[in-house]
């Protein structure tokens, strides 16, 4: 399998939205149009993966993330990392991560990432640990707010644990 990673382009938007719509995921074209605009402004980098010429996944690098500890420390964050389920476990996600870490490494010696806490994110949790990411030590957050001991929080995609990894430049 030949995996190609490149920057998001206008002609990718409908293709990506259609690929996710086909599997019932809410990833509308407007989301990728916004990503492309932010990429053009230099606020994010959107890496798109193709396996044998077929769209297979994407990953974002956000230079000034919303997560306060990353933003305050100037740590770029990898966000919205997705590989189509039927194409997982074929090296596509690792290729996206390799390229993202290379891009971040040109500007920073530290990279961050957040991961959901449900079992849907189990493969991602394992991947990040295998790649050397460690929890940032601040505990879980819900929509960028730290729940206090005894609080009740909603368990959904916004319940996240953040990790960092030191990059060698």
ZIZIHU-V944489 format. One record per backbone hydrogen bond with DSSP energy under -1.0 kcal/mol. NH is the residue of the N-H (numbers start at 1). CO is the residue of the C=O. If there is no record, write none. Layout:
BEGIN
nh->{NH/NH}
co->{CO/CO}
END
This chain:
BEGIN
nh->{4/6/8/12/13/16/17/18/19/20/21/22/24/25/27/31/32/33/34/35/36/37/38/39/40/41/42/43/45/47/48/49/50/51/52/54/56/57/58/59/60/61/62/63/71/72/73/75/77/78/79/82/84/87/88/95/96/97/98/99/100/101/102/103/104/105/107/108/111/112/113/115/117/121/122/125/126/127/128/129/130/131/132/133/134/136/141/142/143/151/159/160/161/163/164/165/167}
co->{50/48/46/9/10/12/13/14/15/16/17/18/21/20/25/28/28/29/30/31/32/33/34/35/36/37/39/38/61/59/6/57/4/54/2/51/49/49/82/47/79/45/77/43/67/68/69/70/62/112/60/58/56/84/85/91/92/93/94/95/96/97/98/99/100/101/104/104/165/76/163/161/159/118/119/121/122/123/124/125/126/127/129/128/164/162/160/145/158/148/156/141/115/113/134/111/109}
END
